[in-house]
């Protein structure tokens, strides 16, 4: 039986985070929400949520990669067999959690990447950036996925020692994905809708993509 923990890193997501956590709780034994030093009311929105939702807090902003580490460590302590990660802003519908876990089971996979369909609804700059990053992931790390930057994923908790990531910022989830490509872990993909609401792409721009490409080249040389 899959005992599922959902990990939700959150930074300045007071508007959506509680709703996302409550919806995720319908499909998992534990929901771990990590407020990564938010400056708005994110902590107030989640601090009183009851089990199976468990709020954690970084007093200062450490980055998405660090928040994922905190959440995954908590999931291991709870005894989760499967960990699902998703964003707090509503881009990843929690109702897709059972489907992605079932896809993993039915195909004998250890790691499943969410792949956003309906790419025409994605801002152009993101489509171009995603394409470049996906190509680099394949050329440098032999990772075949069309959406390496998508934060909606499911994987066996037992995979964690084989997919280490050191980056504490937003690139941490990409570094995790690249480790999958190098590890030999059986992986696949699962289609989810593309959802972009007002403000969903905040803080993401072309400089982030260029920085990430540089980091990927460095990681390849160091591996």
BANUFI-673618 format. One record per residue (C-alpha): residue number from 1; residue in one letter; y negated, x negated, z. Coordinates in nm, 4 decimals. Layout:
N
num residuo v u w
NUM a Y X Z .
...
***
This chain:
223
num residuo v u w
1 x 0.0000 0.0000 0.0000 .
2 x -0.3436 -0.1294 -0.0916 .
3 x -0.5755 -0.1566 0.2050 .
4 x -0.9138 -0.1781 0.0374 .
5 x -1.2357 -0.3280 0.1681 .
6 x -1.5544 -0.2739 -0.0301 .
7 x -1.8196 -0.5448 0.0056 .
8 x -2.1780 -0.4466 -0.0751 .
9 x -2.4460 -0.7191 -0.0644 .
10 x -2.7894 -0.5642 -0.0248 .
11 x -3.1412 -0.7009 -0.0504 .
12 x -3.4379 -0.4635 -0.0357 .
13 x -3.2252 -0.1606 -0.1268 .
14 x -3.3432 0.0943 0.1291 .
15 x -3.3481 0.3744 -0.1293 .
16 x -2.9861 0.3610 -0.2446 .
17 x -2.7749 0.1524 -0.0098 .
18 x -2.6720 0.4228 0.2390 .
19 x -2.5675 0.6635 -0.0361 .
20 x -2.3674 0.3924 -0.2141 .
21 x -2.1945 0.2965 0.1122 .
22 x -2.1049 0.6568 0.1961 .
23 x -1.9632 0.7163 -0.1505 .
24 x -1.7630 0.3927 -0.1340 .
25 x -1.6213 0.4987 0.2044 .
26 x -1.4400 0.7832 0.0313 .
27 x -1.2230 0.5299 -0.1508 .
28 x -1.1605 0.2476 0.0970 .
29 x -1.0416 0.1680 0.4475 .
30 x -1.3527 -0.0414 0.5152 .
31 x -1.6992 -0.0688 0.3640 .
32 x -1.8851 -0.3858 0.4591 .
33 x -2.2572 -0.3784 0.3855 .
34 x -2.4407 -0.7091 0.4203 .
35 x -2.8177 -0.6841 0.4500 .
36 x -2.9307 -1.0216 0.3212 .
37 x -3.2575 -1.0563 0.5126 .
38 x -3.4280 -0.7599 0.3480 .
39 x -3.8003 -0.7133 0.3967 .
40 x -3.7947 -0.3363 0.3564 .
41 x -3.6025 -0.0678 0.5471 .
42 x -3.2547 -0.1649 0.4279 .
43 x -3.1325 -0.2537 0.7757 .
44 x -3.2701 0.0694 0.9217 .
45 x -3.0900 0.2606 0.6452 .
46 x -2.7475 0.1151 0.7314 .
47 x -2.7531 0.0104 1.0958 .
48 x -2.6513 0.3530 1.2276 .
49 x -2.3792 0.4201 0.9693 .
50 x -2.0428 0.4800 1.1323 .
51 x -1.6950 0.3422 1.0559 .
52 x -1.5393 0.2974 0.8115 .
53 x -1.8832 0.1552 0.7201 .
54 x -1.9651 -0.1725 0.8948 .
55 x -2.3204 -0.3116 0.8631 .
56 x -2.3795 -0.6868 0.8819 .
57 x -2.7148 -0.8621 0.8720 .
58 x -2.8532 -1.1993 0.7708 .
59 x -3.1727 -1.2473 0.9673 .
60 x -3.3199 -1.4429 0.6757 .
61 x -3.2541 -1.4121 0.3033 .
62 x -2.9699 -1.6499 0.2151 .
63 x -2.8853 -1.5202 -0.1322 .
64 x -2.6293 -1.2920 -0.2913 .
65 x -2.3583 -1.5584 -0.2981 .
66 x -2.3961 -1.6063 0.0772 .
67 x -2.3888 -1.2305 0.1368 .
68 x -2.0662 -1.2066 -0.0614 .
69 x -1.9149 -1.4831 0.1522 .
70 x -2.0069 -1.2984 0.4709 .
71 x -1.8632 -0.9736 0.3375 .
72 x -1.5407 -1.1268 0.2084 .
73 x -1.4853 -1.3132 0.5362 .
74 x -1.5210 -0.9826 0.7223 .
75 x -1.2786 -0.8156 0.4814 .
76 x -1.0197 -1.0851 0.5562 .
77 x -1.0656 -1.0354 0.9302 .
78 x -1.0104 -0.6619 0.8900 .
79 x -0.6858 -0.7338 0.7056 .
80 x -0.7775 -0.6026 0.3617 .
81 x -0.5256 -0.6570 0.0841 .
82 x -0.7780 -0.5803 -0.1912 .
83 x -1.1501 -0.6516 -0.1981 .
84 x -1.3884 -0.4627 -0.4243 .
85 x -1.7466 -0.5812 -0.4654 .
86 x -2.0305 -0.3692 -0.5971 .
87 x -2.4087 -0.3707 -0.5950 .
88 x -2.6201 -0.1644 -0.3576 .
89 x -2.8664 -0.0300 -0.6135 .
90 x -2.6458 0.2387 -0.7669 .
91 x -2.5590 0.0520 -1.0879 .
92 x -2.1886 0.0595 -1.0038 .
93 x -2.0508 0.4112 -0.9386 .
94 x -1.8198 0.3953 -0.6337 .
95 x -1.5991 0.6672 -0.7836 .
96 x -1.4613 0.3973 -1.0161 .
97 x -1.3064 0.2095 -0.7218 .
98 x -0.9657 0.3854 -0.7391 .
99 x -0.9510 0.3314 -1.1150 .
100 x -1.0186 -0.0419 -1.1079 .
101 x -0.7654 -0.0955 -0.8271 .
102 x -0.5064 0.1163 -1.0083 .
103 x -0.5707 -0.0853 -1.3264 .
104 x -0.5030 -0.4036 -1.1319 .
105 x -0.1743 -0.2672 -0.9962 .
106 x -0.0483 -0.1185 -1.3214 .
107 x -0.1100 -0.4376 -1.5208 .
108 x 0.0125 -0.6876 -1.2614 .
109 x -0.3304 -0.8471 -1.2253 .
110 x -0.4857 -1.0355 -0.9363 .
111 x -0.8505 -1.0037 -1.0412 .
112 x -1.0270 -0.7380 -1.2484 .
113 x -1.3814 -0.7662 -1.3832 .
114 x -1.5893 -0.4558 -1.4307 .
115 x -1.7336 -0.4506 -1.7824 .
116 x -2.0332 -0.2293 -1.8474 .
117 x -1.9911 -0.0148 -2.1580 .
118 x -2.2724 0.1457 -2.3564 .
119 x -2.4555 -0.1840 -2.3923 .
120 x -2.7315 -0.0236 -2.5944 .
121 x -2.8663 0.1158 -2.2675 .
122 x -2.8970 -0.2333 -2.1214 .
123 x -3.2411 -0.3964 -2.1583 .
124 x -3.2419 -0.6296 -2.4607 .
125 x -3.3236 -0.9395 -2.2605 .
126 x -3.0202 -0.8739 -2.0433 .
127 x -2.7931 -0.8164 -2.3415 .
128 x -2.9006 -1.1475 -2.4939 .
129 x -2.8653 -1.3306 -2.1636 .
130 x -2.5234 -1.1805 -2.0948 .
131 x -2.4004 -1.2813 -2.4394 .
132 x -2.5097 -1.6429 -2.3919 .
133 x -2.3561 -1.6634 -2.0443 .
134 x -2.0300 -1.5013 -2.1548 .
135 x -2.0005 -1.7488 -2.4420 .
136 x -2.0651 -2.0408 -2.2076 .
137 x -1.8040 -1.9066 -1.9657 .
138 x -1.5462 -1.9057 -2.2441 .
139 x -1.6390 -2.2426 -2.3967 .
140 x -1.6694 -2.4272 -2.0675 .
141 x -1.4215 -2.2507 -1.8385 .
142 x -1.1852 -2.0607 -2.0687 .
143 x -1.2903 -1.7315 -1.9103 .
144 x -1.2638 -1.4388 -2.1484 .
145 x -1.4830 -1.1534 -2.0297 .
146 x -1.7699 -0.9665 -2.1884 .
147 x -1.9609 -0.9209 -1.8629 .
148 x -1.9278 -1.2231 -1.6367 .
149 x -2.2470 -1.1258 -1.4517 .
150 x -2.1293 -0.7771 -1.3531 .
151 x -2.0968 -0.7554 -0.9742 .
152 x -1.8368 -0.4772 -0.9788 .
153 x -1.4966 -0.6427 -0.9297 .
154 x -1.1614 -0.5965 -0.7616 .
155 x -0.9290 -0.8740 -0.6512 .
156 x -0.6482 -0.9537 -0.4128 .
157 x -0.7757 -1.0999 -0.0883 .
158 x -0.5081 -1.3671 -0.1287 .
159 x -0.7064 -1.5013 -0.4269 .
160 x -1.0012 -1.6113 -0.2146 .
161 x -0.8806 -1.9688 -0.1465 .
162 x -0.8405 -2.0190 -0.5238 .
163 x -1.1842 -1.8874 -0.6263 .
164 x -1.4303 -2.0766 -0.4072 .
165 x -1.8005 -2.0569 -0.4769 .
166 x -2.0708 -2.2727 -0.3229 .
167 x -2.3840 -2.1235 -0.4810 .
168 x -2.5631 -1.9085 -0.2263 .
169 x -2.7940 -1.7308 -0.4701 .
170 x -2.7255 -1.4739 -0.7440 .
171 x -2.5216 -1.7317 -0.9383 .
172 x -2.2545 -1.7320 -0.6669 .
173 x -2.0726 -1.4357 -0.8205 .
174 x -2.0711 -1.6147 -1.1578 .
175 x -1.9303 -1.9292 -0.9986 .
176 x -1.6574 -1.7132 -0.8466 .
177 x -1.5784 -1.5692 -1.1893 .
178 x -1.5605 -1.9134 -1.3505 .
179 x -1.3131 -2.0234 -1.0848 .
180 x -1.0885 -1.7386 -1.1974 .
181 x -1.0908 -1.8808 -1.5497 .
182 x -0.9812 -2.2246 -1.4260 .
183 x -0.7310 -2.1092 -1.1634 .
184 x -0.4637 -1.9436 -1.3745 .
185 x -0.4982 -1.6198 -1.1774 .
186 x -0.3916 -1.3220 -1.3926 .
187 x -0.7094 -1.1288 -1.4665 .
188 x -0.8324 -0.8453 -1.6822 .
189 x -1.1233 -0.6069 -1.7271 .
190 x -1.2039 -0.2439 -1.6606 .
191 x -1.4739 -0.0424 -1.8318 .
192 x -1.7521 0.1189 -1.6288 .
193 x -2.0697 0.2915 -1.7487 .
194 x -2.3987 0.1096 -1.7842 .
195 x -2.6507 0.2580 -1.5421 .
196 x -3.0090 0.1381 -1.5227 .
197 x -3.2536 0.3237 -1.3046 .
198 x -3.6146 0.2327 -1.2432 .
199 x -3.6279 -0.1009 -1.0680 .
200 x -3.2587 -0.1768 -1.1218 .
201 x -3.3343 -0.5028 -1.3026 .
202 x -3.5882 -0.6301 -1.0519 .
203 x -3.5971 -1.0030 -1.0082 .
204 x -3.3798 -1.0718 -1.3121 .
205 x -3.5514 -1.2390 -1.6057 .
206 x -3.4977 -1.4999 -1.8719 .
207 x -3.5592 -1.7911 -1.6354 .
208 x -3.2630 -1.6825 -1.4235 .
209 x -3.0405 -1.6888 -1.7310 .
210 x -3.1607 -2.0320 -1.8389 .
211 x -3.1133 -2.1681 -1.4885 .
212 x -2.7627 -2.0243 -1.4761 .
213 x -2.6666 -2.1859 -1.8082 .
214 x -2.7800 -2.5203 -1.6698 .
215 x -2.5793 -2.4646 -1.3522 .
216 x -2.2686 -2.3787 -1.5549 .
217 x -2.2927 -2.7029 -1.7507 .
218 x -2.3302 -2.8959 -1.4233 .
219 x -2.0351 -2.7180 -1.2632 .
220 x -1.8219 -2.8028 -1.5666 .
221 x -1.9095 -3.1724 -1.5439 .
222 x -1.8300 -3.1732 -1.1717 .
223 x -1.4985 -2.9905 -1.2049 .
***
